[in-house]
Amino acid sequence: MSKPAIGFVGLGAMGFGMATQLVKQGYPVHGFDESASGKQYYVCMVATAAQAQSALFGEAGIVSALPNNATLILTSTVPASYAQSVAAELQSIGRGDILFIDARSLAAQFVLHREPSQSWLLYLVPGGVGAGSNMKMVHQVLAGIHILGGSEAMGFAAQLGLDATKAAEAIKASDAWSWMHENRLQRLLEEDWHPGASAISIILKDVGIITSSARQNQFPLPLCTSAEQVYLSAVLQGNATVDDASMVRHYYNKPVLSVSDTRSATETAEALQLVLDMMEVTNLVAAAEAVAFARHLKVDLKQFFTLVSDAAGSSRQFVTKGLEMIEGRIGEKAGSPTISDAIARLEKAVQKARDLHCPLYLGNSALNVLFLAKRAGLEKESSSSVIKVFGSN
C-alpha cells in the first residue's frame, strides 16, 4: 500500500533533514511551489512565526490550497501564542475542517544525529494547541544555556592552560556532562564553523522566544537571559551565520587546541577541578531554572523530564538533580551536597576566572542565584533546593 504524499515548506538546515527522513520512510515529499494542492498532509517548518504566517495565510497561501479535512502540522519553533492564533484563524476563515497539529520539532539536531537503528520518539503533549510549543520552549531553556556553557567551560580550561582534548574527555566522564557540550565538541576543537552546522542565529531565535515569554510571565530566567546577551554580542560582531561552537572565542581568543599544558600533574588536576566544578554547578542551576519555568507554565513535568533526558537539552545534573526537583525530593537531606557546598565550589572557580580576566557569564549568573538561595536561609539544604529561589516548592 502506497504512502500518502506530503507537502513541505521550510527546507532549511533542519527542515531538509526532516523531509529527507520522510522520503527514507517511503513518503513522497513535495517541497516546491504549489506543494499544498491535493495534499492531505502538510508540514510547515519555516524559521519564524512571521514566515509561517506568510506561508500559511498570505496571498495564494498554503491553507487556501489544502483540500478538505487535510492535516496541517506546524513544526516551527514559535511562541505558544502564535500556534494558538493559527488554530483561531483557521476557524475564522472557515477552514475548521483542517486538523491542526502543534508539533514542535524538538531538537532536530538530536533527531538527525541518531543512528538509523534507533527508534523514533513521539510525545503527545497534553494541554491543547500551544502545549507543544511550551514543551519545546522549556526544553530550549536548557539547550540555549548548555550550548554557551560548553564554550564557557572549554574557554575557561584554555585560560587555565589545560589541554583541550583532555579537559573535554574529563567533562564527558563527569557530572558536568551535557549533551550539547559533547555534540559541539569536535567543531569547537577543530574550529569547523563556516558554514555553521548550527548557526548562532538559530539558537538566538529560540532563546528570544523564551525570554519574551518569560517577560510576559514576569518570570526570572537569569542564566537563559545571560546566554541571550552573549549570543546578541556575537551577532553584533557579524557572526549570525557562524556555528554556535564558535562562542568559545568569547572566552579565549585563540584556538583552544593551541594550549599546551606544561604543569605538574597536581597543578593540572587542581585546574581541571575548577572547570568541572564550574560546569557542574552551573548545570545544576540551569536545571532548576528550566524545571521552575516548566512548572510555572503548567507543563507536564513527568513528560518534560522523560523528553529532556533523551534529547539535546540533557545533562547529568538534569537527569539527577532535576528529577529531585520535579519529584519534590529537596530540602534537608543527610549526606547530600548542600547549597553552601555548591557556592564554595563555584565561587572558587569564578574568582580564579576573574583573576585570569576570563569572563564566566553563566557561572557568575549561577553563583548569584545560589547567593539568593543562601540569603533565603537555604544554605544547609541539599543543592537541589536552589529551585526554591524561583518560587517552586
C-alpha positions as CSV (number, residue, x, y, z in Angstrom):
1,M,0.0,0.0,0.0
2,S,1.5,3.3,-1.1
3,K,2.0,6.1,1.5
4,P,0.3,9.5,1.1
5,A,2.2,12.4,-0.4
6,I,3.3,15.1,2.0
7,G,3.7,18.8,1.3
8,F,6.6,20.5,3.0
9,V,7.6,24.2,3.4
10,G,10.9,25.2,5.1
11,L,13.6,23.0,3.6
12,G,16.4,24.7,5.6
13,A,19.1,23.1,7.8
14,M,16.5,21.3,10.0
15,G,13.6,21.0,7.6
16,F,15.7,19.4,4.8
17,G,16.8,16.7,7.2
18,M,13.2,16.1,8.4
19,A,12.0,15.9,4.8
20,T,14.8,13.5,3.9
21,Q,13.8,11.2,6.7
22,L,10.2,11.2,5.4
23,V,11.5,10.2,2.0
24,K,13.6,7.4,3.5
25,Q,10.4,6.1,5.2
26,G,8.7,5.9,1.8
27,Y,6.7,9.1,1.8
28,P,6.6,11.2,-1.4
29,V,7.5,14.7,-0.3
30,H,6.8,17.8,-2.3
31,G,8.7,20.8,-1.3
32,F,8.3,23.2,-4.3
33,D,5.9,26.0,-5.1
34,E,2.2,24.9,-5.1
35,S,3.2,22.0,-2.9
36,A,-0.1,22.1,-1.0
37,S,-2.5,21.3,-3.8
38,G,-4.2,18.0,-3.2
39,K,-2.0,17.2,-0.1
40,Q,-3.9,15.6,2.8
41,Y,-0.8,16.1,5.0
42,Y,1.3,19.3,5.1
43,V,4.3,20.2,7.2
44,C,5.4,23.7,8.0
45,M,9.0,24.0,9.2
46,V,9.9,27.6,8.4
47,A,12.2,29.6,10.7
48,T,9.9,32.1,12.3
49,A,6.2,32.9,13.2
50,A,6.2,35.7,10.6
51,Q,7.4,33.3,7.9
52,A,4.8,30.8,8.9
53,Q,2.0,33.4,8.8
54,S,3.0,34.4,5.3
55,A,3.3,30.9,4.1
56,L,0.1,29.7,5.6
57,F,-2.2,32.7,5.2
58,G,-0.6,35.0,2.7
59,E,-1.7,35.6,-0.9
60,A,-2.0,32.2,-2.5
61,G,-1.1,30.7,0.9
62,I,-0.9,27.0,1.8
63,V,-4.1,27.0,3.8
64,S,-6.2,28.1,0.8
65,A,-4.8,25.3,-1.3
66,L,-5.3,22.4,1.1
67,P,-8.1,20.0,0.4
68,N,-11.0,19.5,2.8
69,N,-10.1,17.6,6.1
70,A,-6.4,18.0,5.5
71,T,-3.9,17.7,8.3
72,L,-1.6,20.8,8.9
73,I,1.5,20.1,11.1
74,L,3.4,23.1,12.4
75,T,6.9,22.1,13.5
76,S,8.5,25.5,13.5
77,T,9.8,26.9,16.8
78,V,7.2,29.6,17.5
79,P,5.6,31.0,20.7
80,A,2.7,29.1,22.0
81,S,0.5,32.2,21.4
82,Y,1.2,32.0,17.7
83,A,0.3,28.3,17.5
84,Q,-3.0,29.2,19.2
85,S,-3.6,32.1,16.8
86,V,-3.2,29.7,13.8
87,A,-5.9,27.5,15.2
88,A,-8.2,30.5,15.8
89,E,-7.5,31.9,12.3
90,L,-8.4,28.6,10.7
91,Q,-11.7,28.7,12.4
92,S,-12.3,32.4,11.5
93,I,-11.7,31.9,7.7
94,G,-13.9,28.9,7.5
95,R,-11.2,26.2,7.5
96,G,-12.1,24.5,10.7
97,D,-12.1,21.3,8.7
98,I,-8.3,21.3,8.8
99,L,-6.8,19.2,11.6
100,F,-4.1,21.5,13.0
101,I,-1.3,19.9,15.0
102,D,1.1,22.0,17.0
103,A,4.1,19.6,16.7
104,R,7.4,21.1,17.9
105,S,10.4,19.5,16.2
106,L,12.2,19.1,19.5
107,A,15.9,19.5,19.0
108,A,16.0,18.5,15.3
109,Q,19.8,18.2,15.5
110,F,19.4,15.4,18.0
111,V,17.0,13.6,15.8
112,L,19.1,13.9,12.7
113,H,22.2,12.6,14.5
114,R,20.5,9.4,15.8
115,E,21.6,6.1,14.4
116,P,19.1,4.7,11.8
117,S,18.5,1.7,14.1
118,Q,17.3,3.8,17.0
119,S,13.6,4.1,17.4
120,W,11.8,7.4,16.9
121,L,10.1,9.0,19.8
122,L,6.7,10.7,19.6
123,Y,5.4,12.6,22.6
124,L,1.7,13.5,22.7
125,V,1.8,16.7,24.9
126,P,-1.4,17.3,26.8
127,G,-2.9,20.8,27.0
128,G,-4.2,21.5,23.5
129,V,-2.8,23.8,20.9
130,G,0.2,25.7,22.3
131,A,1.2,23.0,24.8
132,G,3.7,21.5,22.3
133,S,5.2,24.9,21.8
134,N,5.6,25.4,25.5
135,M,7.2,22.0,25.9
136,K,9.7,22.8,23.1
137,M,10.4,26.2,24.7
138,V,11.2,24.9,28.2
139,H,13.5,22.3,26.6
140,Q,15.3,25.1,24.7
141,V,15.9,26.9,28.0
142,L,18.4,24.1,28.7
143,A,19.7,23.9,25.1
144,G,20.4,27.6,25.0
145,I,22.3,27.6,28.3
146,H,24.2,24.4,27.5
147,I,25.4,25.5,24.1
148,L,27.1,28.5,25.6
149,G,28.0,26.5,28.7
150,G,30.1,24.1,26.6
151,S,32.1,27.0,25.2
152,E,32.4,28.7,28.6
153,A,33.9,25.5,30.1
154,M,36.3,25.0,27.2
155,G,37.3,28.7,27.2
156,F,37.9,28.6,30.9
157,A,40.0,25.4,30.5
158,A,42.1,27.2,27.9
159,Q,42.6,30.2,30.1
160,L,43.8,27.9,32.9
161,G,46.3,26.4,30.5
162,L,44.7,22.9,30.2
163,D,45.0,20.6,27.3
164,A,41.6,21.0,25.5
165,T,41.2,17.3,24.5
166,K,42.0,16.0,27.9
167,A,39.7,18.6,29.6
168,A,36.9,17.7,27.2
169,E,37.2,14.0,28.0
170,A,37.2,14.7,31.7
171,I,34.0,16.7,31.3
172,K,32.3,14.0,29.4
173,A,33.1,11.4,32.1
174,S,32.0,13.6,35.0
175,D,28.8,15.0,36.5
176,A,29.4,18.2,34.4
177,W,28.4,16.4,31.2
178,S,25.9,17.9,28.9
179,W,24.6,16.6,25.5
180,M,25.3,20.0,23.9
181,H,29.0,20.1,25.0
182,E,29.6,16.6,23.6
183,N,27.8,17.3,20.4
184,R,29.6,20.6,19.7
185,L,33.0,19.5,20.9
186,Q,34.5,18.4,17.6
187,R,33.5,21.5,15.8
188,L,34.7,23.6,18.7
189,L,38.1,22.0,18.8
190,E,38.6,22.0,15.0
191,E,37.1,25.4,14.6
192,D,34.8,24.0,11.9
193,W,32.5,27.0,11.9
194,H,32.0,28.1,8.3
195,P,29.3,27.5,7.3
196,G,27.7,26.8,10.6
197,A,26.1,23.4,11.1
198,S,24.0,25.1,13.7
199,A,24.2,28.9,13.3
200,I,24.2,31.3,16.2
201,S,21.1,33.0,14.8
202,I,19.1,29.7,15.3
203,I,19.7,29.4,19.0
204,L,19.3,33.2,19.4
205,K,15.9,33.0,17.8
206,D,14.8,30.2,20.2
207,V,16.2,31.9,23.2
208,G,14.5,35.1,22.1
209,I,11.1,33.3,22.2
210,I,11.9,32.0,25.7
211,T,13.0,35.4,27.2
212,S,10.0,37.1,25.6
213,S,7.7,34.6,27.2
214,A,9.5,35.0,30.5
215,R,8.9,38.8,30.4
216,Q,5.2,38.2,29.6
217,N,5.0,35.9,32.6
218,Q,7.3,38.1,34.7
219,F,9.3,35.0,35.5
220,P,13.1,35.2,36.1
221,L,15.4,33.3,33.9
222,P,18.9,34.6,34.9
223,L,21.0,32.0,33.0
224,C,19.0,32.0,29.9
225,T,18.8,35.8,29.6
226,S,22.6,36.0,30.2
227,A,23.1,33.5,27.4
228,E,20.9,35.6,25.1
229,Q,23.1,38.7,25.7
230,V,26.2,36.8,24.7
231,Y,24.5,35.5,21.6
232,L,23.4,39.0,20.8
233,S,27.0,40.2,21.1
234,A,28.1,37.5,18.7
235,V,25.5,38.6,16.1
236,L,26.5,42.3,16.6
237,Q,30.0,41.2,15.6
238,G,28.7,39.8,12.3
239,N,28.7,36.2,13.3
240,A,25.0,35.3,12.9
241,T,25.6,32.6,10.4
242,V,28.7,31.2,12.1
243,D,28.4,27.9,14.0
244,D,27.4,28.3,17.7
245,A,30.5,26.3,18.7
246,S,32.5,29.4,17.9
247,M,31.1,31.0,21.1
248,V,34.3,29.7,22.7
249,R,36.1,32.7,21.2
250,H,34.2,34.9,23.7
251,Y,36.3,33.3,26.4
252,Y,39.6,32.5,24.6
253,N,40.8,34.4,21.5
254,K,43.0,31.7,20.1
255,P,42.4,28.0,19.0
256,V,41.9,26.1,22.3
257,L,44.0,23.2,20.7
258,S,47.0,25.6,20.7
259,V,47.2,25.4,24.5
260,S,50.0,23.1,25.9
261,D,49.8,22.1,29.5
262,T,53.3,22.0,30.9
263,R,52.5,22.0,34.6
264,S,52.7,19.2,37.2
265,A,50.1,16.6,37.5
266,T,48.9,18.0,40.8
267,E,48.5,21.6,39.3
268,T,46.7,20.2,36.3
269,A,44.3,18.2,38.4
270,E,43.5,21.3,40.6
271,A,42.9,23.4,37.5
272,L,40.7,20.8,35.9
273,Q,38.6,20.5,39.1
274,L,37.8,24.2,38.8
275,V,36.4,23.6,35.3
276,L,34.4,20.6,36.4
277,D,33.0,22.4,39.4
278,M,32.1,25.5,37.4
279,M,30.2,23.5,34.7
280,E,28.5,21.0,37.1
281,V,27.1,23.7,39.5
282,T,26.1,25.9,36.6
283,N,24.2,23.0,35.0
284,L,22.6,22.4,38.4
285,V,21.2,25.9,38.4
286,A,20.2,25.6,34.8
287,A,18.2,22.5,35.6
288,A,16.4,24.5,38.4
289,E,15.7,27.4,36.1
290,A,14.1,25.1,33.4
291,V,12.1,23.0,35.8
292,A,10.8,26.0,37.6
293,F,9.7,27.7,34.3
294,A,8.1,24.5,33.1
295,R,6.2,24.2,36.3
296,H,5.1,27.9,36.0
297,L,3.8,27.2,32.5
298,K,1.9,24.1,33.8
299,V,3.9,21.8,31.5
300,D,3.5,18.1,32.4
301,L,6.7,17.7,34.4
302,K,6.9,13.9,34.3
303,Q,6.8,14.1,30.5
304,F,9.2,17.0,30.5
305,F,11.7,15.0,32.4
306,T,11.4,12.0,30.1
307,L,11.6,14.1,27.0
308,V,14.6,16.2,28.0
309,S,16.5,13.2,29.3
310,D,16.5,11.7,25.9
311,A,17.1,14.9,23.9
312,A,19.6,17.7,23.2
313,G,18.9,19.6,26.4
314,S,20.0,16.7,28.6
315,S,22.7,16.9,31.2
316,R,23.8,14.7,34.1
317,Q,22.7,17.4,36.5
318,F,19.2,17.5,35.0
319,V,18.9,13.7,35.0
320,T,19.8,13.5,38.7
321,K,19.1,16.8,40.4
322,G,16.4,17.8,38.0
323,L,14.5,14.7,38.9
324,E,14.8,15.5,42.6
325,M,13.3,18.9,41.9
326,I,10.4,17.6,39.8
327,E,9.6,14.9,42.4
328,G,9.9,17.4,45.3
329,R,12.7,15.5,46.9
330,I,14.5,18.6,48.1
331,G,15.3,20.2,51.4
332,E,17.3,18.8,54.2
333,K,19.0,15.6,53.1
334,A,21.7,13.9,55.2
335,G,24.9,13.3,53.2
336,S,23.9,15.3,50.2
337,P,25.9,18.3,48.9
338,T,24.3,21.5,50.2
339,I,23.7,25.0,48.8
340,S,26.8,26.1,50.8
341,D,28.9,23.3,49.2
342,A,27.8,24.4,45.7
343,I,28.6,28.0,46.5
344,A,32.1,27.2,47.7
345,R,32.9,25.2,44.6
346,L,31.5,27.7,42.1
347,E,32.9,30.8,44.0
348,K,36.4,29.4,43.8
349,A,36.1,28.9,40.1
350,V,34.6,32.3,39.5
351,Q,37.3,34.0,41.5
352,K,40.1,32.2,39.6
353,A,38.4,33.2,36.3
354,R,38.3,36.8,37.4
355,D,42.0,36.7,38.3
356,L,42.7,35.5,34.8
357,H,40.4,38.1,33.2
358,C,38.2,35.3,31.9
359,P,34.5,36.0,31.7
360,L,32.1,33.4,33.1
361,Y,28.7,34.8,32.0
362,L,26.8,31.7,33.1
363,G,29.0,30.8,36.0
364,N,28.5,34.2,37.6
365,S,24.8,34.2,37.0
366,A,24.5,30.8,38.6
367,L,26.6,31.9,41.6
368,N,24.2,34.9,42.1
369,V,21.2,32.5,42.1
370,L,22.9,30.4,44.8
371,F,23.7,33.6,46.8
372,L,19.9,34.3,46.7
373,A,19.3,30.8,48.0
374,K,21.7,31.3,50.8
375,R,20.1,34.7,51.7
376,A,16.7,32.9,51.8
377,G,18.1,30.6,54.5
378,L,18.6,27.5,52.3
379,E,22.4,27.2,52.7
380,K,22.2,23.9,54.7
381,E,19.6,22.3,52.4
382,S,20.5,20.0,49.6
383,S,21.8,21.8,46.4
384,S,18.6,20.9,44.5
385,S,16.8,23.2,46.9
386,V,18.1,26.1,44.7
387,I,14.8,25.7,42.8
388,K,13.1,27.4,45.7
389,V,14.6,30.7,44.6
390,F,12.3,30.6,41.6
391,G,9.2,30.2,43.8
392,S,8.8,26.5,43.3
393,N,8.4,24.0,46.2
